[in-house]
Amino acid sequence: MDTSRVNKVNDYVWQIPKSGDMKVPAFIFADRVLLSEMDDKVFVQLSNVASLPGIIKAAMAMPDAHWGYGFPIGGVAAFDPDSGGVISVGGVGYDISCGVRCHRLGLKKSKILPKLETLIEELFRYIPAGVGSTGKIKLTVSRLDDILKHGAHWAVEKGYGFPEELEYIEDGGRIRDADPAKVSTMAKERQKKQIGTLGSGNHYLEIQYVQEIFDRDAARAFSIEEDDVVISIHCGSRALGHQIGTDYLQILGAASRKYNIPIKERELVCAPIKSPEGMDYFMAVGCGINCALANRQVLGHLTRTVVQRIIPEATCELIYDVSHNTCKVEKHKVSGKMHKLFVHRKGATRAFGPGHKELPKLYRQVGQPLFVGGTMGTSSFILVGTQKGEDLAWSSACHGAGRSMSRRAALKRWKGKGVINALKHRGIILKAASLRGAAEEAPEAYKDVERVVEATHGSGLARKVARLKPLAVIKG
Amino acid sequence: MEELKPEWQTFDHVADIGIRGIGRSLEEAFENGARALFSIMLEDILAISCKQKQRLECSSYDLTGLFVAWINALIGLSDLKGMVFSRFDVEIEGTRLKAIVQGEKWSEKIHGRGIEVKGATFTEAKVEEKEGLWIAQCVVDV
């Protein structure tokens, strides 16, 4: 990005001043290097978001931002329904509530290593991954409606996990603003066989160990120490979320015309929150979120079942489950008063600071944990939400490393087997459903996650708690 | 710029992949766009036999929207039926499309495993006539 077009606020915050149709300014959270490497499209897309009706305060981009669909990936924006605020497909994305959950095994690395190979083999056999894979749970459309209404609660009722886990999931494992009637039959038909599947692309299951702790108090609250082993699972709402996205792209496209909302990019199509189309989409997104929460709960429990079969003394308790692609109603302070806002986070994580009443008791003093996925060869991080993040960006932070190289370029450069062997030399086992997928997801095709996390920490959006290193990875 | 000829192509995008169909008619461009889609979902689209037929219809508010809707309809149908397709007979009237698509059940052994496509997007999406050929393209979210 041409850095002369933005004003420096401090080392980690940059402002795009209000101009043209922009109703508010935009802010980019990044250091100078990340900013200069950012696509110019981030500038354009943020300015477009800042031009939408009813946007409050500013359009924002997290340190891992890159060119997205309508919103940049890493884009955050809040809208006031009482000021004509809108809800946009581009602000949520196609993989609704794609997110990460992290389980601690309650064991040190040295205990796991002798059984690591067996463990990852078994997990790979047991967890359906990759394009075309189907889950062990087969449902009818009417049963699927239960999932769309009850989220992770449905999974726990069916024996996938325990009721006490639910408070360690955003929104207690269920969004109440969810109406299955607003989701197409096609979306439901496609999802019937996909509950409990990992998917493909950048989705993964990773066995990791805690390499370094940066924040002892938060780490204590999350019950993690150096050398502890954890398992992170990254996946989303699968076909249901994809189909909701594509269905409403057409529906809100027509709505934008009906309500005369000028649209600068077709994926920014939107409708007033207070219109029937806007409310329908919001209720469908709620279903997508519940589907993702249920899916990750099932996967988390399947993982625990396998882990405890191989290593009976492992606990596999859930640390937390975060979502990335969402639009949620939250109360935030605007000009000193609390307002109900519709917060879009596209490729960004909710990061509530200490004291937030939604957080489980054990974490309320330190803040919400969030997990930033790196690549299968580098590091991932556990961060914690801050009070400052509330003021800066509606309690939002980064979500991952972000790609630096296209999939085609990665395919030309690496072969799947080569990537697997290179990782093996570094002591990391990779099980890939697709060799092509392994090549496309080569660690070198991603940005430097350390820099993204430093910028998140430096700007005050969230604080570093621990660095995780991969031991074994399943790629869909 | 390379010489334009009727074919299917993929093109670069930061995080995802673009698909492009080029044809002597609008319909052929849409058919080739569909081949580009299956080329990333599978390792070998030449291995697909035309054993079963499916009918498909979609519409939108303009041609670019129609191409995105067509690709999304194929992604949905393929997922729903567990099938992959290699022959497409497309008819377009205004911004409505009807098609008969032919293919078979997906098999990892026969077709290999590519990457899952979540949806077609409007990024880099366009349908245009150039040098006597039609080009239909968009980026797909993977």
Contacts between the chains, C-beta under 8 A, distances in Angstrom:
chain1	res1	chain2	res2	distance
A	39	B	14	6.5
A	66	B	14	5.6
A	66	B	15	6.5
A	67	B	14	5.3
A	67	B	15	7.6
A	67	B	123	7.9
A	69	B	121	5.0
A	69	B	122	7.2
A	69	B	123	5.7
A	69	B	141	7.0
A	73	B	15	6.9
A	93	B	141	7.8
A	94	B	118	4.5
A	94	B	119	4.5
A	94	B	121	7.5
A	94	B	141	4.8
A	95	B	118	5.8
A	95	B	141	7.6
A	130	B	113	5.7
A	130	B	116	7.5
A	131	B	41	6.3
A	131	B	113	5.8
A	131	B	114	6.3
A	131	B	115	6.1
A	131	B	116	3.9
A	132	B	82	7.0
A	132	B	106	5.4
A	132	B	108	7.2
A	132	B	113	6.8
A	132	B	116	7.9
A	186	B	76	5.6
A	186	B	80	7.3
A	189	B	80	5.6
A	190	B	76	6.3
A	190	B	79	5.0
A	190	B	80	5.5
A	199	B	116	6.0
A	200	B	115	5.3
A	200	B	116	4.0
A	200	B	142	7.8
A	201	B	115	5.9
A	201	B	116	6.0
A	201	B	118	7.6
A	201	B	142	4.9
A	239	B	79	5.6
A	241	B	118	7.9
A	242	B	75	7.6
A	242	B	118	4.2
A	242	B	119	4.9
A	242	B	141	7.8
A	243	B	76	6.4
A	243	B	119	7.9
A	245	B	118	7.6
A	245	B	119	5.7
A	246	B	72	4.4
A	246	B	75	7.9
A	246	B	76	7.8
A	246	B	119	4.7
A	246	B	120	7.2
A	249	B	68	7.5
A	249	B	122	7.5
A	250	B	60	6.5
A	250	B	65	7.2
A	250	B	69	6.7
A	253	B	61	6.6
A	253	B	65	6.9
A	254	B	61	6.9
A	257	B	61	7.8
A	265	B	122	7.3
A	266	B	64	7.8
A	266	B	65	7.9
A	266	B	122	3.8
A	266	B	125	7.3
A	267	B	121	6.3
A	267	B	122	5.0
A	267	B	123	7.0
A	402	B	15	7.6
A	403	B	14	5.9
A	403	B	15	4.6
A	406	B	12	4.3
A	406	B	13	6.0
A	406	B	14	6.0
A	406	B	15	7.6
A	406	B	17	7.5
A	407	B	15	7.8
A	407	B	16	7.0
A	407	B	17	5.4
A	407	B	115	7.8
A	407	B	142	7.0
A	408	B	10	6.4
A	408	B	11	7.5
A	408	B	12	5.1
A	408	B	17	6.3
A	409	B	12	6.5
A	433	B	113	6.3
A	434	B	113	4.3
A	434	B	114	6.6
A	434	B	115	6.5
A	436	B	43	6.7
A	436	B	113	7.4
A	436	B	114	5.9
A	436	B	115	6.6
A	437	B	113	7.8
A	437	B	115	5.5
A	440	B	115	6.8
A	476	B	116	7.3
